[in-house]
């Protein structure tokens, strides 16, 4: 009986000790959990604090509990943008001023090209194109050549031109001499191209033999007078004078024009007009 009671009391004591140890373990675990939760909360607040050494930027990006220390702080796209603006002002010691930044950048920007202006390459003074000034003394024209003077037959033409003498120029045709032109010599060149004024032109041609018109009268157009149309256009045709030549087959035609240019290839001979006083040769050729 005594041994049975002893065994029962021993079992109760062992179970009591086990229960107490379980309570202590549970209490300890509960205390540790409270400490861990407090520590985790403090760690979390430290990682989200911008001024803390334990600040975690990655966690701050994804956390909804983050609070900006300065709510009125200026927003920038990134750190490089802020750094560029501060360097424009002169460094981080300078006060941030958006208007001043715009003024500085506007002054530093290069002026834009106009719409019609083409971009040009910039040369140094020694790299630029060489400007060449053409010498005036090498310029040649008919007036400078006349001032210099001619020799031989062209010299005689120059004396007649300076003396305002009337000259007679014989004109050629395909076979033989066509006629002559009389006038005051104004200009000439080495190719014997002559410019004359107050011109009287005389040439010879065959008589026109008009044959009988055998067309039907209904198909022929009546001749029209174009003098009024020419007058409106300001065209004045020189009057032609026709007189019979020595033979019966030719006629002599004369007309007067104010100016006339004779090509050198048509010139046969140039002489003074009959009855014109001979030009003085005391000047000589230049």
C-alpha positions in Angstrom: 0.0 0.0 0.0 2.8 2.4 0.9 4.7 1.6 -2.2 1.6 2.4 -4.3 1.0 5.7 -2.7 4.7 6.6 -3.2 4.5 5.9 -6.9 1.3 8.0 -7.3 2.8 11.0 -5.5 6.0 10.7 -7.5 4.0 10.7 -10.8 2.1 13.8 -9.7 5.3 15.7 -8.8 6.9 14.8 -12.1 3.9 16.1 -14.0 3.9 19.3 -12.0 7.5 19.9 -12.8 6.9 19.3 -16.5 3.9 21.7 -16.5 5.9 24.4 -14.7 8.7 24.0 -17.2 6.3 24.2 -20.1 4.8 27.4 -18.6 8.3 28.9 -18.2 9.1 28.0 -21.8 5.8 29.5 -23.0 6.4 32.6 -21.0 9.9 32.9 -22.3 8.8 32.4 -25.9 6.1 35.0 -25.5 8.7 37.5 -24.1 11.0 36.8 -26.9 8.2 37.3 -29.5 7.4 40.7 -27.9 11.0 41.7 -28.0 11.4 40.6 -31.6 8.3 42.5 -32.6 9.5 45.6 -30.9 12.9 45.2 -32.4 11.5 44.6 -35.9 9.3 47.6 -35.6 12.2 49.8 -34.5 14.4 48.4 -37.3 11.6 49.0 -39.8 11.2 52.6 -38.7 15.0 53.1 -38.9 15.2 51.8 -42.4 12.5 54.2 -43.5 14.0 57.2 -41.8 15.9 59.3 -44.4 18.2 60.7 -41.7 19.1 57.3 -40.2 22.3 55.4 -40.9 20.2 52.3 -41.5 18.1 53.9 -44.2 17.2 51.4 -46.9 16.3 53.1 -50.2 15.0 50.0 -51.8 12.6 49.4 -48.9 11.6 53.0 -48.9 10.7 52.8 -52.6 8.2 50.0 -52.0 6.9 51.0 -48.6 3.6 52.8 -48.2 4.6 54.1 -44.7 7.4 56.3 -45.9 6.9 60.0 -45.0 8.9 62.8 -46.7 10.6 64.8 -44.0 10.0 68.1 -45.9 6.6 68.0 -47.6 7.3 71.2 -49.6 10.6 69.9 -51.1 11.2 70.5 -54.8 10.8 67.5 -57.0 13.4 66.4 -59.5 13.5 63.6 -62.1 16.7 62.1 -60.7 19.9 63.0 -58.8 21.7 63.9 -62.1 19.1 66.5 -62.9 19.5 68.1 -59.4 23.3 68.0 -59.7 23.2 69.6 -63.1 21.0 72.5 -62.0 23.1 73.1 -58.9 26.4 73.1 -60.9 24.8 75.6 -63.3 24.2 77.9 -60.3 27.8 77.4 -59.1 27.6 74.4 -56.7 25.4 73.1 -53.9 26.3 76.1 -51.7 24.3 78.4 -54.0 20.6 78.9 -53.4 18.3 77.1 -55.8 16.7 79.5 -58.2 14.8 78.2 -61.3 14.6 81.6 -63.0 18.3 82.2 -62.7 19.0 78.7 -64.1 16.9 79.6 -67.2 18.8 82.9 -67.7 22.2 81.2 -67.4 21.3 78.4 -69.9 19.7 80.9 -72.3 23.0 82.9 -72.3 25.0 79.7 -72.8 22.9 78.3 -75.7 24.2 79.0 -79.2 21.8 81.1 -81.4 19.7 78.9 -83.7 20.1 79.2 -87.5 17.5 80.9 -89.4 15.1 78.9 -91.6 16.8 79.8 -94.9 20.3 80.0 -93.5 22.6 77.1 -94.3 25.2 75.9 -91.8 28.6 77.1 -92.7 32.0 75.7 -91.8 34.1 77.9 -89.5 37.7 78.5 -90.6 40.5 80.2 -88.9 41.9 83.3 -90.6 44.8 81.3 -92.0 42.4 78.5 -93.2 40.0 80.7 -95.1 39.8 81.0 -98.8 42.2 83.4 -100.5 40.5 86.4 -101.9 41.9 87.3 -105.3 41.5 90.8 -106.7 41.6 90.9 -110.4 44.0 93.5 -111.8 42.3 96.2 -113.7 45.2 96.7 -116.1 44.5 93.2 -117.6 40.9 94.1 -118.5 40.5 94.4 -122.3 37.6 96.0 -124.1 37.1 97.9 -127.3 37.3 101.3 -125.6 40.7 100.6 -123.9 42.0 99.2 -127.2 40.9 102.4 -129.1 42.7 104.5 -126.5 45.8 102.5 -127.1 45.6 103.1 -130.8 46.2 101.0 -134.0 48.7 100.9 -136.7 48.2 100.5 -140.5 44.7 100.4 -142.0 43.1 100.2 -138.6 45.0 103.4 -137.6 43.5 105.1 -140.6 40.0 104.0 -139.5 40.7 105.4 -136.1 41.7 108.8 -137.5 38.5 108.9 -139.6 36.4 108.0 -136.5 38.0 110.7 -134.4 37.6 113.3 -137.2 33.9 112.3 -137.7 34.5 111.8 -141.4 31.9 110.1 -143.6 33.2 106.9 -145.1 32.0 104.6 -147.9 32.0 100.9 -147.3 31.8 98.5 -150.2 29.6 95.5 -149.4 30.1 92.0 -151.0 27.6 89.4 -151.9 28.0 85.7 -152.9 29.6 86.6 -156.2 30.9 90.1 -156.6 30.0 93.5 -155.0 26.4 94.1 -153.9 26.6 97.9 -153.3 28.0 100.4 -150.8 27.1 102.0 -147.5 27.9 105.6 -146.6 27.9 107.0 -143.0 29.8 108.4 -140.1 32.1 105.8 -138.5 31.3 105.4 -134.8 33.1 102.3 -133.7 35.1 99.4 -135.1 37.2 96.5 -134.0 40.1 94.3 -135.3 37.6 92.1 -137.2 36.5 95.1 -139.2 33.0 95.1 -137.7 31.8 98.7 -138.3 29.1 100.7 -136.5 27.9 103.6 -138.7 25.4 106.4 -138.1 23.4 108.6 -140.5 23.6 105.8 -143.1 22.7 105.9 -146.8 22.7 102.4 -148.3 22.7 101.8 -152.0 22.6 98.4 -153.8 21.7 96.9 -157.2 19.4 94.1 -157.9 17.6 92.5 -160.8 14.2 93.7 -161.9 11.2 91.7 -160.7 9.2 90.2 -163.5 5.8 89.4 -162.1 4.2 86.5 -163.8 0.5 86.1 -164.4 -1.4 84.9 -161.3 -3.2 81.7 -162.4 -4.9 80.9 -159.0 -8.6 80.9 -158.8 -10.0 84.3 -157.7 -12.0 82.8 -154.8 -8.9 81.1 -153.3 -6.8 84.4 -153.2 -6.9 86.7 -150.2 -7.3 90.4 -150.7 -4.1 92.4 -149.9 -4.2 94.1 -146.5 -2.6 97.4 -145.5 -0.4 96.8 -142.4 0.8 100.4 -142.0 -1.6 101.1 -139.1 -0.4 98.0 -137.2 3.3 98.9 -137.8 2.6 102.4 -136.5 1.0 101.0 -133.2 4.1 98.8 -132.8 6.4 101.7 -133.3 8.1 100.2 -136.3 9.1 102.6 -139.0 10.2 101.1 -142.3 12.8 103.1 -144.2 11.6 104.6 -147.5 13.0 102.9 -150.5 13.9 104.8 -153.7 14.2 102.8 -156.9 15.7 104.1 -160.1 16.6 102.3 -163.3 20.2 101.3 -163.8 22.2 101.6 -167.1 20.9 98.2 -168.3 17.3 97.1 -168.6 17.6 94.2 -166.3 18.8 95.9 -163.1 17.6 98.7 -160.8 19.4 100.8 -158.1 17.8 101.0 -154.7 18.6 103.6 -152.0 17.4 103.8 -148.4 18.4 105.9 -145.4 18.6 104.5 -141.8 19.8 106.2 -138.6 22.2 103.4 -137.6 23.7 100.3 -139.1 26.1 97.5 -138.1 28.2 96.0 -140.9 29.9 92.7 -140.2 33.5 92.4 -141.1 33.0 89.4 -143.4 30.9 91.6 -145.7 33.4 94.4 -146.0 35.3 94.7 -149.3 36.8 98.2 -149.1 36.6 101.3 -146.8 37.3 104.7 -148.3 36.4 108.3 -147.7 33.1 109.5 -149.1 33.7 111.4 -152.4 33.8 115.1 -151.6 34.7 114.5 -148.0 37.9 116.5 -146.9 40.9 114.3 -146.2 41.6 113.8 -142.5 44.8 115.3 -141.1 47.6 112.8 -140.6 49.7 115.1 -138.4 48.6 113.2 -135.3 50.1 110.0 -136.4 49.3 106.7 -134.8 49.4 106.3 -131.0 
